[in-house]
Amino acid sequence: MEEIFFQCPYCWQEISMLMDPSITEQVYVEDCEVCCNPIEINPVFRDNELIELNIKALDL
């Protein structure tokens, strides 16, 4: 597991999440641990290295 840090697109606080780098493409929807708004998190790993991280607010 790898700890990834990013900013919440709602409250701009830095938050972190554990991700499995052995899964090359993933999509998560998680609530921000600070403001509780839903965030779509889409990391892309190649050779167990994070090469791309897309974070977006969900308009529900």
C-alpha positions as CSV (number, residue, x, y, z in Angstrom):
1,M,0.0,0.0,0.0
2,E,1.1,3.5,-0.7
3,E,0.0,6.7,1.0
4,I,-1.1,9.4,-1.5
5,F,-1.6,13.0,-0.4
6,F,-3.9,15.4,-2.3
7,Q,-6.1,18.5,-1.7
8,C,-9.8,18.3,-1.3
9,P,-11.5,20.1,-4.2
10,Y,-14.1,21.5,-1.8
11,C,-12.2,22.7,1.3
12,W,-8.7,22.6,0.0
13,Q,-7.4,20.7,3.0
14,E,-4.6,18.2,2.4
15,I,-5.9,14.7,2.9
16,S,-4.3,11.3,2.4
17,M,-5.5,7.9,1.3
18,L,-3.8,4.4,1.1
19,M,-3.8,3.0,-2.4
20,D,-2.7,-0.3,-3.8
21,P,-0.1,0.4,-6.6
22,S,-0.4,-3.1,-7.9
23,I,-3.8,-2.2,-9.4
24,T,-2.9,0.0,-12.5
25,E,-6.1,2.0,-12.8
26,Q,-8.6,2.7,-10.0
27,V,-11.6,4.8,-9.3
28,Y,-12.7,5.6,-5.8
29,V,-15.4,7.8,-4.4
30,E,-14.6,8.8,-0.9
31,D,-15.9,11.5,1.4
32,C,-13.4,14.1,2.5
33,E,-12.3,13.5,6.1
34,V,-12.5,17.2,6.8
35,C,-15.6,18.5,5.1
36,C,-17.4,15.2,4.3
37,N,-18.1,16.1,0.6
38,P,-17.7,13.3,-2.0
39,I,-14.5,13.2,-4.1
40,E,-13.8,11.0,-7.1
41,I,-10.2,9.8,-6.9
42,N,-8.7,8.2,-10.0
43,P,-5.0,7.2,-9.6
44,V,-3.0,5.5,-12.4
45,F,0.0,3.4,-11.5
46,R,2.7,2.0,-13.8
47,D,5.4,-0.3,-12.5
48,N,4.1,0.4,-8.9
49,E,4.7,4.2,-9.4
50,L,2.0,6.8,-9.4
51,I,2.1,8.5,-12.8
52,E,-1.3,10.3,-12.8
53,L,-3.8,11.4,-10.1
54,N,-7.1,12.9,-11.1
55,I,-9.2,14.4,-8.3
56,K,-12.7,15.9,-8.9
57,A,-15.6,17.2,-6.9
58,L,-18.9,15.3,-7.4
59,D,-22.0,17.3,-8.0
60,L,-24.7,15.2,-6.5
